[in-house]
Amino acid sequence: MTSEVMVLRHAVEQSGPMATLSQTANASKTPVGTLLRDWRRRRRISQLDLSNEADVSSRHLSYVETGRSKPSRAMVLRLAEALEVPPREQNQLLVAAGFAPAFGERPLDDPDMGSIRDGIDRVLTAFEPYPALVVDRSWNLLQANSGVTALLTGLAPHLLEPPINVLRLSLHPDGLAPRIRNLAAWRGHVLSRLGREAAVTGSPVVAALLEELLDLPGGLESSHDDVVAMPLVLAAPGGDLRFVSTITTFGTALDLTAAELSIEAFLPADAATAKALTTLSG
């Protein structure tokens, strides 16, 4: 087993216990102190360091973690911010402490989400003819522009059945993987990023996806120091297409759906790719 795979497997193992505790169904049953302690250990910081960061006494923090003291709503949020707990898991901490969630969650088609939908449409349209897509935090496809559609021809139907997971679609041997010229390097880039997400969020879904994708064939290479940005190189009838990706998020969102959305665009890395995509769109 290569060192890269061992590191990523470790990310899965680290996600396991926390993932179970952070499920919404268990949040109200698990003491908030236990959840906070697990987040602190996940971040690998001491009680003293956290108490300094959150401006609370280390004794009081110890009492909160052991259940001897019940934290206020403000204290839960302060500790969550210091621990960089994601919004969804902040809600779970609040529920475990007996408080109402801080973040709402509306479906994307809710009338109140109109401005978010309009923003997404504008961004997707602006990137055309270059591929751009919208995913949730588990990398399930929510929306895509016409540039993406042109890349999905010939893929196995079972991978295109909703919910479509874009990482599975790209790395599966029945998906884009056979067309990716630099598959081992691209897998290394994608799985390293997914490993960081699994470690940071504690999401059981992300951890399971990482475990699944690690078992797929294709090799695994670390990023090269001389590469400014890892390209995605796709074989195409008219010649290879080279892309670099960029990710856009709603940084000030107070709704979980909006906060967990990402728009990933694949921009041409050379003039030949830009010309080919323009031709395909015409």
C-alpha positions as CSV (number, residue, x, y, z in Angstrom):
1,M,0.0,0.0,0.0
2,T,1.5,3.4,-1.0
3,S,2.0,6.2,1.5
4,E,-0.7,8.2,-0.3
5,V,-3.3,5.5,0.1
6,M,-2.3,5.0,3.8
7,V,-2.9,8.6,4.5
8,L,-6.3,8.6,2.9
9,R,-7.3,5.4,4.6
10,H,-6.4,7.1,7.9
11,A,-8.7,10.0,7.0
12,V,-11.5,7.5,6.6
13,E,-10.7,5.9,9.9
14,Q,-10.6,9.3,11.6
15,S,-14.0,10.1,10.2
16,G,-15.7,7.0,11.5
17,P,-16.3,7.6,15.2
18,M,-17.1,11.3,14.7
19,A,-19.4,10.5,11.8
20,T,-21.5,8.3,14.0
21,L,-21.8,10.9,16.7
22,S,-22.6,13.7,14.4
23,Q,-25.7,12.1,12.9
24,T,-28.7,14.3,13.4
25,A,-30.6,11.3,14.8
26,N,-28.0,10.9,17.6
27,A,-27.2,14.6,18.2
28,S,-29.9,14.9,20.9
29,K,-28.8,11.7,22.6
30,T,-25.1,12.4,22.7
31,P,-24.1,15.0,25.3
32,V,-22.9,18.2,23.8
33,G,-19.7,18.0,25.8
34,T,-18.8,14.7,24.2
35,L,-19.4,16.1,20.8
36,L,-17.3,19.2,21.5
37,R,-14.5,17.0,22.9
38,D,-14.6,14.9,19.7
39,W,-14.4,18.0,17.6
40,R,-11.4,19.3,19.6
41,R,-9.6,15.9,19.2
42,R,-10.4,15.9,15.5
43,R,-8.7,19.3,15.3
44,R,-5.8,18.0,17.4
45,I,-5.7,20.8,19.8
46,S,-5.5,20.8,23.6
47,Q,-8.1,22.1,26.0
48,L,-5.7,24.9,26.9
49,D,-5.3,26.0,23.3
50,L,-9.1,25.9,22.7
51,S,-9.8,27.8,25.9
52,N,-7.4,30.5,24.7
53,E,-8.8,30.6,21.2
54,A,-12.4,30.8,22.5
55,D,-11.6,33.1,25.4
56,V,-13.0,30.7,28.1
57,S,-11.3,29.3,31.1
58,S,-9.8,25.8,30.6
59,R,-11.6,24.7,33.8
60,H,-15.0,25.7,32.4
61,L,-14.2,24.0,29.1
62,S,-13.2,20.8,31.0
63,Y,-16.6,21.0,32.9
64,V,-18.5,21.4,29.6
65,E,-16.7,18.4,28.0
66,T,-17.4,16.2,31.0
67,G,-21.0,17.3,31.4
68,R,-20.5,19.0,34.8
69,S,-21.5,22.3,33.3
70,K,-24.1,23.1,30.7
71,P,-22.9,25.6,28.1
72,S,-25.1,28.5,27.0
73,R,-26.1,28.9,23.4
74,A,-23.5,31.6,22.9
75,M,-20.8,29.4,24.4
76,V,-21.7,26.5,22.1
77,L,-21.4,28.8,19.0
78,R,-18.2,30.4,20.3
79,L,-16.5,27.0,20.7
80,A,-17.9,25.8,17.4
81,E,-16.4,28.8,15.7
82,A,-13.1,28.3,17.3
83,L,-13.1,24.7,16.2
84,E,-14.2,25.6,12.7
85,V,-17.2,23.3,12.9
86,P,-19.3,23.3,9.7
87,P,-22.8,24.9,9.8
88,R,-24.7,21.6,9.7
89,E,-22.7,20.2,12.6
90,Q,-23.1,23.5,14.5
91,N,-26.8,22.8,14.4
92,Q,-26.2,19.4,15.8
93,L,-24.2,20.8,18.7
94,L,-26.9,23.3,19.5
95,V,-29.6,20.5,19.4
96,A,-27.5,18.3,21.7
97,A,-27.3,21.3,24.1
98,G,-31.0,21.8,24.1
99,F,-31.2,24.8,21.8
100,A,-32.8,25.5,18.4
101,P,-30.6,25.2,15.3
102,A,-28.8,28.4,14.1
103,F,-29.1,27.5,10.4
104,G,-32.2,26.8,8.4
105,E,-32.4,24.4,5.5
106,R,-34.7,24.9,2.5
107,P,-34.8,22.9,-0.7
108,L,-33.2,24.7,-3.7
109,D,-36.6,25.0,-5.4
110,D,-38.1,26.9,-2.3
111,P,-39.4,30.4,-3.3
112,D,-37.0,32.0,-0.7
113,M,-34.1,30.5,-2.6
114,G,-34.8,32.4,-5.7
115,S,-31.8,34.7,-5.4
116,I,-29.5,31.6,-4.9
117,R,-31.0,29.9,-8.0
118,D,-30.6,33.1,-10.1
119,G,-27.0,33.4,-9.0
120,I,-26.3,29.8,-9.9
121,D,-27.9,30.2,-13.3
122,R,-25.8,33.4,-14.0
123,V,-22.5,31.7,-13.1
124,L,-23.3,28.5,-15.1
125,T,-24.2,30.6,-18.1
126,A,-21.2,32.8,-17.8
127,F,-18.8,29.9,-18.0
128,E,-20.3,28.4,-21.2
129,P,-19.0,26.9,-23.4
130,Y,-16.7,25.7,-20.7
131,P,-18.1,23.0,-18.4
132,A,-19.5,24.0,-15.0
133,L,-21.6,22.1,-12.5
134,V,-23.2,22.5,-9.1
135,V,-22.7,19.9,-6.4
136,D,-23.7,19.5,-2.8
137,R,-21.2,18.7,0.0
138,S,-21.4,15.0,-0.9
139,W,-20.5,15.8,-4.5
140,N,-23.9,14.9,-5.9
141,L,-24.8,16.7,-9.1
142,L,-27.5,19.4,-8.7
143,Q,-27.2,21.3,-11.9
144,A,-24.9,21.7,-14.9
145,N,-24.5,23.8,-18.0
146,S,-24.3,22.6,-21.6
147,G,-20.5,22.3,-21.5
148,V,-20.8,19.4,-19.1
149,T,-23.3,17.6,-21.3
150,A,-20.9,17.4,-24.1
151,L,-18.4,15.5,-21.9
152,L,-20.8,12.9,-20.7
153,T,-21.6,11.1,-24.0
154,G,-20.9,7.3,-24.0
155,L,-20.8,6.9,-20.2
156,A,-22.5,3.9,-18.5
157,P,-26.2,4.5,-17.8
158,H,-25.9,3.3,-14.2
159,L,-23.6,6.1,-13.4
160,L,-26.0,8.7,-14.8
161,E,-29.0,7.6,-12.7
162,P,-29.9,10.2,-10.0
163,P,-28.4,11.0,-7.7
164,I,-25.3,11.4,-9.9
165,N,-22.1,11.6,-7.9
166,V,-19.6,13.5,-10.0
167,L,-16.5,12.1,-8.3
168,R,-17.8,8.5,-8.9
169,L,-18.7,9.5,-12.4
170,S,-15.2,10.8,-13.1
171,L,-13.1,8.0,-11.5
172,H,-15.2,4.9,-12.2
173,P,-13.9,2.6,-15.0
174,D,-17.4,2.9,-16.6
175,G,-17.2,6.6,-16.4
176,L,-14.7,9.2,-17.5
177,A,-11.7,7.3,-16.0
178,P,-10.7,5.6,-19.3
179,R,-10.6,9.0,-21.0
180,I,-8.4,10.7,-18.4
181,R,-4.9,10.7,-19.7
182,N,-3.3,11.6,-16.3
183,L,-5.6,9.4,-14.3
184,A,-3.2,8.5,-11.5
185,A,-2.3,12.1,-10.9
186,W,-5.9,13.3,-11.2
187,R,-7.0,10.6,-8.7
188,G,-4.3,11.7,-6.3
189,H,-5.5,15.3,-6.5
190,V,-9.2,14.5,-6.2
191,L,-8.8,11.9,-3.4
192,S,-6.5,14.1,-1.4
193,R,-9.0,16.9,-1.5
194,L,-11.8,14.4,-0.5
195,G,-9.6,13.1,2.3
196,R,-9.3,16.6,3.7
197,E,-13.0,17.1,3.5
198,A,-13.6,13.8,5.3
199,A,-11.2,14.8,8.1
200,V,-12.6,18.3,8.5
201,T,-16.3,17.6,8.3
202,G,-16.6,14.2,9.9
203,S,-19.3,13.4,7.3
204,P,-20.1,9.7,7.1
205,V,-21.2,10.1,3.5
206,V,-17.9,11.8,2.5
207,A,-15.9,9.1,4.4
208,A,-17.9,6.3,2.7
209,L,-17.4,7.9,-0.7
210,L,-13.6,8.2,-0.1
211,E,-13.5,4.6,0.9
212,E,-15.4,3.6,-2.3
213,L,-13.2,5.6,-4.6
214,L,-10.0,4.4,-3.1
215,D,-11.0,0.9,-4.1
216,L,-11.4,1.8,-7.8
217,P,-8.5,1.1,-10.2
218,G,-6.4,3.8,-11.7
219,G,-3.3,4.3,-9.5
220,L,-2.5,7.2,-7.2
221,E,0.2,9.8,-7.7
222,S,1.1,12.8,-5.5
223,S,1.0,16.3,-7.0
224,H,4.3,17.4,-8.6
225,D,6.0,20.4,-7.0
226,D,6.6,21.9,-10.4
227,V,2.9,22.0,-11.3
228,V,1.1,25.2,-10.7
229,A,-2.4,23.7,-10.9
230,M,-3.2,20.0,-11.5
231,P,-4.7,19.7,-15.0
232,L,-7.5,17.3,-16.1
233,V,-6.5,15.9,-19.4
234,L,-9.3,14.2,-21.4
235,A,-8.9,12.2,-24.6
236,A,-11.2,13.5,-27.3
237,P,-11.7,12.7,-31.0
238,G,-10.1,16.0,-32.1
239,G,-7.2,15.8,-29.7
240,D,-6.7,16.0,-25.9
241,L,-8.6,18.5,-23.9
242,R,-6.8,20.1,-21.0
243,F,-8.6,21.8,-18.1
244,V,-7.9,23.5,-14.8
245,S,-10.7,23.7,-12.3
246,T,-12.0,26.5,-10.1
247,I,-14.6,26.3,-7.3
248,T,-17.1,29.0,-6.3
249,T,-19.1,28.9,-3.0
250,F,-21.7,31.2,-1.3
251,G,-19.5,32.4,1.5
252,T,-22.1,34.4,3.5
253,A,-25.0,31.9,3.2
254,L,-27.1,31.3,6.4
255,D,-29.0,28.4,4.9
256,L,-27.5,24.9,4.9
257,T,-28.4,24.2,1.3
258,A,-26.8,27.3,0.0
259,A,-23.8,27.0,2.4
260,E,-23.0,23.5,1.2
261,L,-23.3,24.3,-2.6
262,S,-20.2,24.4,-4.7
263,I,-19.9,25.5,-8.4
264,E,-16.9,23.8,-10.1
265,A,-15.9,25.1,-13.5
266,F,-13.4,23.5,-15.8
267,L,-11.5,26.2,-17.7
268,P,-9.4,25.5,-20.8
269,A,-5.7,25.2,-20.0
270,D,-4.6,25.9,-23.5
271,A,-5.8,27.6,-26.7
272,A,-6.5,24.3,-28.4
273,T,-8.9,23.3,-25.7
274,A,-10.7,26.7,-25.8
275,K,-11.1,26.4,-29.6
276,A,-12.4,22.8,-29.4
277,L,-15.0,23.7,-26.7
278,T,-16.2,26.7,-28.8
279,T,-16.5,24.5,-31.8
280,L,-18.5,21.9,-29.9
281,S,-20.9,24.5,-28.5
282,G,-21.5,25.8,-32.0
